[in-house]
Amino acid sequence: MTHTRNNLVENIFQQSKFSDDDIAIVEDGCHLTFSLLKNRVYRFAGIMKKNGIQPEERVLLLLDDSSFFFVAFLGLIYMGAIPVALNPRTKDFKHFLNDSGCVAVILDDHSFKLNQSFLPKNLSCFINSVNNQENTTRLDFNIIDDAPYGSCLAVTPQSPAFWQYTSGTTGLPKAVVHHHAGMLANCELFSEYSLSIKPGDRIYSVAKMFFGYGLGNSLFFTIYNGAVAILDKQWPSTERIRYILEKYKPTIFFAGPKIYHMILNDKEKFVELLPTVKTFFSAGSFLPESIFNQWHRIFNSNIYDGVGCTEMGHVYLSNIMNPKAPVSANQMIPGYEAKLIKTNKMDINISVPIKNNKHDAIGEMWIKGPSQFLGYWKNGSIDTSEIKNGWHNTKDYFLRIEEKNYIYHGRSNDLFKINGRWVVPKLIEEKILNRFSDVSEAAIVSYSDKTELTACCLCVVHQHSTTNDIESYLVQNIESYMQPKFILSMHELPKNCNGKIDKSALSLIVKEHLSQEIVV
């Protein structure tokens, strides 16, 4: 049955542990009370309705982390539209425009300048700016504060609420459709019950809100638990992180392994800034033991580690119950279920359940839980074909120990994560082969650098183009996190018995080159 109380925004506002006069958001130059945040969300919803935005129509958001992001994202859900948060620096904007079938886009000055040439004339374009731009509608808080309230759309708990994009095995980002009840489950089971976020906590997430990890951390977990959101528009650097820590003194710190590694490399400047933080959490990609151990030794604190996926909204597996062993004691967040399915690699279509073994059960992890997505958006509708009897295949390999602890053993295919985001080798390889005619072969493989973080290596067979030429091209044409750290020129790439590039053999070659510190 539809009801306004099922609406994610109405629900989370009702359950919030904030009082109206409590400060909900702090950012450079200002702060927002919970009362003012709610008022602006309601008014933003009215503006969208007045401009013709209808329930379940998609609206792309290319915004830096700010209170305006909060207002826009929540305002759209409140009136029934579907917000789709994207990296404001994305190079795939044209794909998102075409795939989403969006009716509007909301940008700030920076993202507007980057994507202005791609904007169709029939698309409603709103800009968070004090300046007027041709063929756009200007939105700022002065305008929002004068607008009338919009109405809350009555929905069912399983109605679509918002989308997030992830990368699929084809190399093209896929839209994950989340329902109104999903993020509430993440808030209750993970942020409140497992991580124990309390009213008055101050949360600083280095991970940005266009990323599912950051969206939960900064936006939903703060409102639900009555914790202050510390927001920063700027891209993270050690200097910027130090500034935020010193000025706002967060009690909970969310980041990925790369950020923890950056801090360790500049540890002397952080020793006196970290004692106010009671909880450090890492997710987005695997946390190396070396970082965990160094952190504990230098700062006398543990880093909680988590595993999540876009399809489940946030973290479903963590070492919270046993933080001293991040790679060998990850357990399911209460409320989620997991099973391991062993895939016979001789026939990818044959999958059989693993027999219960306390010590060596291994396979692809299938999970289900209350925050599970509705499906992928495909050809104008929600495709549920990849959800089997309520279970979702993460395509991650895990080893299970004593029936409850899981050790991550990598992906079941060529994809790998850097800074919490999937690298799609085929996408980079095709770009190189299409751009440089003298490159006859190209292959991307992952490797662990000296800090045990995953990095990207490009192996090429070429004649005239230099590695500098290739590197310059990639800087301009692919996302920064996919940039190869190392380009290896070779006379020929290893092949398997079918004549295809053998990436397992290639990975060994790369490892050998790097171990001997050979620069080609």
Secondary structure as the mmCIF struct_conf table of DSSP 4:
data_model
#
loop_
_struct_conf.conf_type_id
_struct_conf.id
_struct_conf.beg_label_comp_id
_struct_conf.beg_label_asym_id
_struct_conf.beg_label_seq_id
_struct_conf.end_label_comp_id
_struct_conf.end_label_asym_id
_struct_conf.end_label_seq_id
STRN STRN1 HIS A 3 HIS A 3
HELX_RH_3T_P HELX_RH_3T_P1 THR A 4 ASN A 6
BEND BEND1 ASN A 7 ASN A 7
HELX_RH_AL_P HELX_RH_AL_P1 LEU A 8 GLN A 15
TURN_TY1_P TURN_TY1_P1 ASP A 20 ASP A 21
BEND BEND2 ASP A 22 ASP A 22
STRN STRN2 ILE A 23 GLU A 27
TURN_TY1_P TURN_TY1_P2 ASP A 28 GLY A 29
STRN STRN3 CYS A 30 THR A 33
HELX_RH_AL_P HELX_RH_AL_P2 PHE A 34 LYS A 50
TURN_TY1_P TURN_TY1_P3 ASN A 51 GLY A 52
TURN_TY1_P TURN_TY1_P4 PRO A 55 GLU A 56
STRN STRN4 ARG A 58 LEU A 62
BEND BEND3 ASP A 65 SER A 66
HELX_RH_AL_P HELX_RH_AL_P3 SER A 67 MET A 79
TURN_TY1_P TURN_TY1_P5 GLY A 80 GLY A 80
STRN STRN5 ILE A 82 ALA A 85
TURN_TY1_P TURN_TY1_P6 PRO A 88 ARG A 89
BEND BEND4 LYS A 91 LYS A 91
HELX_RH_AL_P HELX_RH_AL_P4 PHE A 93 SER A 100
TURN_TY1_P TURN_TY1_P7 GLY A 101 GLY A 101
BEND BEND5 VAL A 103 VAL A 103
STRN STRN6 ALA A 104 ASP A 108
HELX_RH_AL_P HELX_RH_AL_P5 ASP A 109 ASN A 115
HELX_RH_3T_P HELX_RH_3T_P2 GLN A 116 PHE A 118
TURN_TY1_P TURN_TY1_P8 LYS A 121 ASN A 122
BEND BEND6 LEU A 123 LEU A 123
STRN STRN7 SER A 124 ASN A 128
BEND BEND7 SER A 129 ASN A 131
TURN_TY1_P TURN_TY1_P9 GLU A 134 ASN A 135
STRN STRN8 THR A 137 LEU A 139
HELX_RH_AL_P HELX_RH_AL_P6 PHE A 141 ILE A 144
TURN_TY1_P TURN_TY1_P10 ASP A 145 ASP A 146
BEND BEND8 ALA A 147 ALA A 147
HELX_LH_PP_P HELX_LH_PP_P1 PRO A 148 ALA A 154
STRN STRN9 VAL A 155 VAL A 155
TURN_TY1_P TURN_TY1_P11 PRO A 157 GLN A 158
BEND BEND9 SER A 159 SER A 159
STRN STRN10 PRO A 160 SER A 167
TURN_TY1_P TURN_TY1_P12 THR A 169 THR A 170
BEND BEND10 GLY A 171 LEU A 172
STRN STRN11 PRO A 173 HIS A 179
TURN_TY1_P TURN_TY1_P13 HIS A 180 ALA A 181
HELX_RH_AL_P HELX_RH_AL_P7 GLY A 182 ASN A 186
HELX_RH_PI_P HELX_RH_PI_P1 CYS A 187 SER A 194
BEND BEND11 LEU A 195 LEU A 195
TURN_TY1_P TURN_TY1_P14 PRO A 199 GLY A 200
STRN STRN12 ARG A 202 SER A 205
BEND BEND12 VAL A 206 ALA A 207
TURN_TY1_P TURN_TY1_P15 MET A 209 PHE A 210
BEND BEND13 PHE A 211 PHE A 211
HELX_RH_AL_P HELX_RH_AL_P8 GLY A 212 GLY A 214
HELX_RH_PI_P HELX_RH_PI_P2 LEU A 215 PHE A 220
HELX_RH_AL_P HELX_RH_AL_P9 PHE A 221 ASN A 225
TURN_TY1_P TURN_TY1_P16 GLY A 226 GLY A 226
HELX_LH_PP_P HELX_LH_PP_P2 ALA A 227 ALA A 227
STRN STRN13 VAL A 228 ILE A 230
BEND BEND14 GLN A 234 GLN A 234
HELX_LH_PP_P HELX_LH_PP_P3 TRP A 235 PRO A 236
HELX_RH_AL_P HELX_RH_AL_P10 THR A 238 TYR A 248
BEND BEND15 THR A 251 THR A 251
STRN STRN14 ILE A 252 ALA A 255
HELX_RH_AL_P HELX_RH_AL_P11 PRO A 257 ASN A 265
TURN_TY1_P TURN_TY1_P17 ASP A 266 ASP A 266
HELX_RH_3T_P HELX_RH_3T_P3 LYS A 267 LYS A 269
TURN_TY1_P TURN_TY1_P18 PHE A 270 LEU A 273
BEND BEND16 LEU A 274 LEU A 274
TURN_TY1_P TURN_TY1_P19 PRO A 275 THR A 276
STRN STRN15 THR A 279 SER A 282
BEND BEND17 GLY A 284 SER A 285
HELX_RH_AL_P HELX_RH_AL_P12 GLU A 289 PHE A 299
BEND BEND18 ASN A 300 ASN A 300
STRN STRN16 ILE A 303 GLY A 308
HELX_RH_3T_P HELX_RH_3T_P4 THR A 310 MET A 312
BEND BEND19 GLY A 313 HIS A 314
STRN STRN17 VAL A 315 SER A 318
BEND BEND20 ASN A 319 ASN A 319
TURN_TY1_P TURN_TY1_P20 ILE A 320 MET A 321
TURN_TY1_P TURN_TY1_P21 PRO A 323 LYS A 324
TURN_TY1_P TURN_TY1_P22 PRO A 326 SER A 328
STRN STRN18 ASN A 330 ASN A 330
STRN STRN19 GLN A 331 MET A 332
HELX_LH_PP_P HELX_LH_PP_P4 ILE A 333 ILE A 333
TURN_TY1_P TURN_TY1_P23 PRO A 334 GLY A 335
STRN STRN20 GLU A 337 THR A 343
TURN_TY1_P TURN_TY1_P24 LYS A 345 MET A 346
BEND BEND21 ASP A 347 ASP A 347
TURN_TY1_P TURN_TY1_P25 ILE A 348 ASN A 349
STRN STRN21 SER A 351 PRO A 353
HELX_LH_PP_P HELX_LH_PP_P5 ILE A 354 ASN A 356
TURN_TY1_P TURN_TY1_P26 LYS A 358 ASP A 360
STRN STRN22 ALA A 361 LYS A 368
TURN_TY1_P TURN_TY1_P27 PRO A 370 SER A 371
STRN STRN23 GLY A 375 LYS A 378
TURN_TY1_P TURN_TY1_P28 ASN A 379 GLY A 380
STRN STRN24 SER A 381 ASP A 383
TURN_TY1_P TURN_TY1_P29 SER A 385 GLU A 386
STRN STRN25 ILE A 387 LYS A 388
TURN_TY1_P TURN_TY1_P30 ASN A 389 GLY A 390
STRN STRN26 TRP A 391 ILE A 401
TURN_TY1_P TURN_TY1_P31 GLU A 402 LYS A 404
STRN STRN27 ASN A 405 ARG A 411
BEND BEND22 SER A 412 ASP A 414
STRN STRN28 PHE A 416 ILE A 418
TURN_TY1_P TURN_TY1_P32 ASN A 419 GLY A 420
STRN STRN29 ARG A 421 VAL A 423
HELX_RH_AL_P HELX_RH_AL_P13 PRO A 425 ARG A 435
TURN_TY1_P TURN_TY1_P33 SER A 437 ASP A 438
STRN STRN30 GLU A 441 SER A 448
TURN_TY1_P TURN_TY1_P34 LYS A 450 THR A 451
BEND BEND23 GLU A 452 GLU A 452
STRN STRN31 THR A 454 VAL A 461
BEND BEND24 GLN A 463 HIS A 464
HELX_RH_AL_P HELX_RH_AL_P14 THR A 467 ASN A 477
BEND BEND25 ILE A 478 ILE A 478
HELX_RH_3T_P HELX_RH_3T_P5 SER A 480 MET A 482
BEND BEND26 LYS A 485 LYS A 485
STRN STRN32 PHE A 486 SER A 489
BEND BEND27 HIS A 491 HIS A 491
STRN STRN33 LYS A 495 LYS A 495
TURN_TY1_P TURN_TY1_P35 CYS A 497 ASN A 498
BEND BEND28 GLY A 499 LYS A 500
STRN STRN34 ILE A 501 ILE A 501
HELX_RH_AL_P HELX_RH_AL_P15 LYS A 503 SER A 515
TURN_TY1_P TURN_TY1_P36 GLN A 516 GLU A 517
#
